[in-house]
Amino acid sequence: MQAEEIVKIVQQVLDERKGQFITTLDVRDKTSFTDYMVLATGTSTRHIKSSCDYVVEKLAEFGVTPLGMEGDMNSDWVLLDLGDVIVHAMTAQAREFYQLEKLWSVGIKGNEAAVG
């Protein structure tokens, strides 16, 4: 399955599960370890973990298995590694603190892209 297809599924599941401020960053020109990062804010630690669990379940229907997932029900940041797509589900406080959009936009303007 192509990265763009995975991104669309991830965005759809996160939206269906009431993820907030879903943003997709195209980082192909910035790093070699992934193509896209999908960021989403959850309302609680339980919400962000369960949202990532639903993403894993949906992708399994298409034969996509995550390389790994970091974070649990008590984490304010869950990272889901899908290879060419990395999902960062965070509480609002963690997202504000780490400012990943700002971090990955340094150097090249206009590299953010919503796929789909």
C-alpha positions, 0 to 999 in steps of 0.5 A, spaced: 500 500 500 502 506 498 504 512 503 498 516 500 493 511 501 495 510 508 495 517 510 488 517 507 486 512 511 489 514 518 486 521 517 479 518 516 480 514 522 482 520 526 477 524 524 471 519 525 474 518 532 474 525 533 481 527 533 482 534 533 487 539 529 489 533 524 495 535 520 499 532 515 506 534 514 510 532 507 517 531 510 520 527 504 525 533 502 527 533 510 528 526 512 529 519 509 526 515 515 519 517 513 515 520 508 509 523 512 507 525 519 500 525 521 499 529 527 492 529 531 490 532 538 486 528 543 482 530 548 485 525 553 491 520 554 485 514 553 483 518 547 489 518 543 491 511 545 484 508 543 485 513 536 491 509 535 489 503 536 483 504 531 488 506 526 492 499 527 485 495 526 483 499 520 490 498 517 490 491 518 484 490 514 488 492 508 494 488 510 498 493 513 502 492 520 505 497 524 512 497 525 511 499 532 507 503 537 510 507 543 505 510 548 500 507 553 493 509 556 497 514 561 502 517 555 500 524 553 504 522 546 503 516 542 507 515 536 505 510 531 510 508 526 507 505 519 514 506 516 512 511 510 507 514 515 508 516 522 502 518 526 503 523 532 497 523 537 498 528 543 494 531 548 493 539 547 499 540 552 504 536 549 502 538 542 503 545 544 510 544 548 513 540 542 511 544 536 512 539 531 509 543 525 514 548 527 520 543 528 519 540 521 517 547 517 524 550 519 528 551 513 523 549 507 517 554 506 511 551 504 512 543 505 506 542 509 501 538 505 494 535 506 494 529 502 487 528 499 
